[in-house]
Amino acid sequence: MKPWRRIIHIDMDCFYAAVEIRERPELRDQPVAVGGASGRGVLTTCNYVAREYGLRSAMPVFKARQLCPDLFILPVRFELYRQVSTQIRAIFRRYTELIEPLSLDEAYLDVSHLKEPGAKIAERIRGEIRAETGLTASAGIAPNKLVAKIASDWHKPDGQLVVPPSRVEGFMRDLPVKRIWGIGPKSAARMAAGGIHTCADLQKLDRTELARKFGSFGLELYHLCRGVDDRPVQPNRIRKSLSNERTFSENLDDFDRCIEALVAQHRELIEDLRDQAPDRRIAKLFVKLKFSDFRRTTAETGAEQPELATFRALLRDAWGRSGRDIRLLGLGVRFAEQSDSLEQLELALDT
């Protein structure tokens, strides 16, 4: 029997908005969002005060202002967020080198080799983040990445949850299906209409029925609903691609809204390429969509520059394959083989 791992998932609380409020403390008790300020823009994130008005990421600005007329909308400043993220990762390295960043504001840490309990380590890390950055983080501690990530969202903001190996089965069995990544409010409502409310309900379905109901995602659900995840924390994997994706709390039901989300994610991708892969040669660009019925599609094309216009064309192609509301949007690049990466990549900045 393999020894149990101890995985910590650290997730910063409303990271972009929290950093902006730290820079402008007079906004601490005000509704604050980060994103496009124009009427056709969308919110990238918002603080918990704003969420009390019903605001969510990817919400159109005009709708956000209708719900919260006093909302402060601040422009995105990726360079600032990146600096703070670097500071936070330095704190992680005091405890382990087994760190797998997922984005600027979250990461997996494998602390299986440490004698101290995972809960104590997570508490110390969160305390040091608070003391050194003025920001709060939440954490999930579990024997695998899947359960740790779900647990980190359990006591937000500024909290943590431990799910030991002996509790994984019960934790997942009683878990509402909406807690599984990729299942949003509308999808959960459709499942509820079919009598599926918890992971225990999903566990009653075999692989064939799950695939029939939910496509390829159903095969993933078979393992997800059981808390099964053997993926290791991978800090030094050779990157074959670089991408970002966002699952929206409200499905995107309009192509223009998809474009607004694409623009924001493209800007973040460019920053990530500068920071993480400045010397890698690009071979392909791709856009990935997950529709409201769980079906997925990917459109890609050969290209050496990550130009926004190309991503727009790929988005239009992928959208046209279904026309349904969009639950998830991802975009990224695939790199050429390392041996071919001999020239410095000149990144496109057209936004």
N, C-alpha and C positions, 0 to 999 in steps of 0.2 A: 504493500500500500504506500502510495506516495505521501510524503509528509505534507501537512497543511501549510500553505503559505500565509503570510500576513501582508495584505495589500491595503494601503491607504489611498483613498481618492480625495484630494484636496480641491475644493471648488471655491473660488473667491465669490463674495456676495456682491451682485450687481456691479461687477468690476469697473467697467468704463465710467458708469455714473458715480460710483464711490470715489474713484480717483478725482473726478472733476469736483465733487463736493469737498474733498480734502483740500483742493486748491482754492475753493471758494466756500469757506465754512459758513458764511452767512446763508447759504442755501440748504443747510443741513436738515431743516424741518420743512423744506418746501418740496413740491413735486418737481422732479428733475428727470429729464430724458436726454439721451445722446443720439444724434442722428441728423438727417436732412431737415433743414429749417423751412424749406419751401413747402407750399401746399401740396405738391406732388411727391414730397419726400416721405420716407418711412423712418420709424424709430429703430435704432440699433439695440438699445436697452433703456431701462428706466429704473429708478430707485423704488423702494417699497412704498413710499408715500404715494408715488404716482400709480403704483399698481392697485392701491385701494380704490382708485377711480375706474378701474377696469382696463388700464393701459397695459400693453404687451409689446414685445419685440415684433418688428415687421408691421406694426399698425401704421396706417397712413397718418401723416401729420394732421390733415384736416379733421380726421375722426378723433384723434387724440385731443385736439383743441376743443372739439365739441364736448367731449367728456370731461375735460379739465381745462377750462379757459385760462387758469393761472399757471399753466405748465411752463417751466423754464426748459427750453431746448438748446443744448450746447453742441457745437460742432465736434465731430470725431477728431481725436488727436492720437493717432496710432503711435507716434514716436514716444510720446509721454507714457502711454500704457506699456509699451515695450520696455522702457527703462524700469518701470516699477516691476514688471514681470521678471526681468533679469535679477532684480534685488530679491524677489521672492524665491526664485530658483536657487540662489546662493544659500538661502536658509535651508532649503531641502538638502543641499549637498553636505550640510553639517551632519546629517544623519545617514545618508545613503547615496551611492552613485547610481543605484538602480532607479532611475527617474525617467518616466515616459511622458513628456508634455503632450497634451491634447490640443491646447490652444494657449493663448497668453494667460488665461485665468484658471486653468485647471491642469492637473497632472496626476498620474499614478506613481506611487512610491512603493517599492518592495522592501519591507523592513524585516523579512523573515530571519535574517542573520543576526538581528539585535536581540539581546536578552530582555530588554524592557518591554512590557506589554504594549501592543499597538495603540491602545487607547491613550496611554500616557504619552507616547511619542507624538500622537496627533495633537494632544492638548498642548504639548510644549511647542510644536511647530506653529500652531495657531496663535499661541501667546507671543511668540517671537515676531510673527507677521504683524500682529496688532501693535506691538511695542515699537517696531522699526519702520513700519510704513503707515500706521494709523488706519489700517484697513482690517476688515474682518473676513474670516474664511470659515467654511463649513467642511466637515470631513466625514467620510464613511470608512469604516474599518471592517474588513471581511476576508475570507480565504480566497477570493478571486476578484477580478476586475469588475465583472458584471454586477455583483452584489454590492461591492464597495461604492460603485458609482450611484446605484440606486439609493444606498444608505446615506450618501453625502447630501442628498436633497431632502432628507427626512425631517431634520430639525433646523432648517434655514430660517432666518440668518443666524450666523455665529453659533452654530451648534454642531454636534456630532452624534453618530450612532454606530455602535458596535454590533455586528452580526457574526457571532462565533460559528464554527463549523456545525455544531450541534443544533443551531437554530436556523440554518439556511433553508432546510426543507419546509419548516413551518412558516418562516418569513415569506418565502415565495408563494406558498399555498394560499395564504390569506391576502396576498398583495393585490390591490385593484389593478386591472389590466392597464389602466391609464398611466401607471407608474413605469411601465416598460417603455424604453426609448422607442420612438417611432410610432407610438399610439397616442394620438391627440384626442381632444374632447369629442370631435365629430366621429372619429373612428371608434372611440370607446362607446359612444351612444349607439352606433350601429351594432357593435358587439352585444351591448346590453339588450337591444331589441331581439337578438337571437339567443338570449339567455346566458351570455358570457359576461360575467362581472369580475371574476377574480382569476388568478393564475390556476387555481384549482379547477375552474371550469374549462380552461384551455387544456389542462393536462388530461382531460377526458377524451380529447380528440387525438386520433393517430396522425401520423405524418401525412398520409394520403388525404385525409379530410382537411387538415390544415393547409396543405398546398392547394387544394381545390377552392377553399374559401379565400385564401390570402396570397396566392401565387408563391413566388420564391421566398417571400418574407415568412410564409407559413412554416417553411422548413427551419428557419431561424427561430421562430416562435416556439417550436417544439423543445429546443434547448433553453431558450431564454426563460420560459415560464417555469422551468425546473431549477433555475439557478446554476446551470452547468456552464462552466467557462474555464478552459484550460490554457488560455492565452497567457504567455509570460509577459512581464514588464520588459520592454525592449528599448533600452536607452541608446544603443549604438547600431541600430540596424541601418544597412545601406539603403538610402532612400531612392526608390524608383520613381516616385511621384511626389507632388506636393499639392495639397488641396485644402479647401475648407468647405464645410457644409453647415446648414442651419435648418433645424426642424422648427417650424413656426407654430406658435400657440393657436393662431387662427389661420386656417388655410388661405392661400392666395388664390382668389377667384377671378383675377383680372390680369391680363398679360402685362399691362403697364406697371402693376404692382410687382410683378416678377422682375421687370427690368430695373425698378428702383432697388430691389433687394440684390440683384446681380451687381449693380454699380457699387454698392457698399461692400459686398464680398470680394469684388475684383480689387478694390482699393486695399483691402486687407491682404489679399493674395500677393499683390505687388510688394507690400511691406515684408511679408514672410519670405518671398524670394530673395529680396535684398539681404535679409538677416540670416537666412538659413542655407541658401544655395546660390550665392552670388556667382560662382564659377561653373555651375552646371549648365550644360547645353540642353535646350528644350527640343523635344521631338514632336510632341502632340499636345493639343489642348482638348479638354473635355468638359461637358456639363452633364450633371446627373440630376434626375428628378424622381421624386416619389409622389405619386398621385394619391388623391383622397381614398381610392379603393385599394391602396397598398401596392399597386403595380408600379414597377420601376422601369426607367429607360435611361440610356446614356447615349449622348451624341458626341462624337469626337472627330478631330481632323488634324492632319499634319500641319505643323506650324513651328516656327523658331522664335516667335515673339508673342508674349501673352497680351495681345491687343484686345481691348474691350469690344471692338466691332466684331471680332471673330467670335467671342463668347456670346454676343447678342444673337448672331446668326445661328449658333449651336442651340441656344435657348429656344429660338423660334422653331427650329427643326424638332427638338425634343417635345416642346409643348404641343405641336401640331399632331403628334402621334396619338394623343388622347383628348386634349382639350378639357380634361377634368381639373378640378381645383388642385393646387400644389400643396403638399404637406412638407416636403423637404426639397431644398435646392442646394446643390453642391457644384463647385467648379474647381478646376485644377489643371496641372500640367503633368505630362509624363516626360521623364528625362531620357536623353540618349544614353547609351552605355558609357560608363566612366571613361573608358579608353578613348572615346570620341570627344570628350569634353576638354578641348585644348584651347578654346578661345573664351574670353570674358563675355558673359551675356550682357547685352545692353537692354535693360528692361524698358518696356513701353509704359508710358505714364499717362496715356490718353484716357481720361475718365469723363 
